[in-house]
């Protein structure tokens, strides 16, 4: 579980004669659209401009938001942190650069009942790309070892 305190969306503008910074943060695009409108109204109020923009009725599209920034004479710079995988799915790279996905919803169950296979994507010693389901105990994440290692399952060529 991640304990990051940063919001996925953040927007900072300069306000006032001294160029103080004003930052708004939000958890999603809709919240950020509202937060930006609030920041723009606050910026105009601080700078003594009484013609604040009207209250938004709906979240603008991304193109509309960029145009609103340009119209207000500001540079649009909104950074979005990539979305995390779905809960329960964990993607880990091993020391050879292979990618292991634990908790994949399509993973077949292990034959001994320890859980489900892990999806591994990598490059063979001969340089060929491969994807398959492997015993998760062989991967980089701690996982209980079974009495017998589960045999890898390789999907047919068109389904990788």
Secondary structure, 3 states (H helix, E strand, C coil): CCCCCCCCEEEEEEECCCCEEEEEEECCHHHHHHHHHHHHHHHHHHCCCCCCCCCCCCCCCHHHHHHHHHHCCCCCCCEECCCCCCCCCEEEECCCCCEEEECCCCCCECCCCCCECEEEEEECCCCCEEEEEECHHHCCCCCCCCCCCCCCECCCHHHC
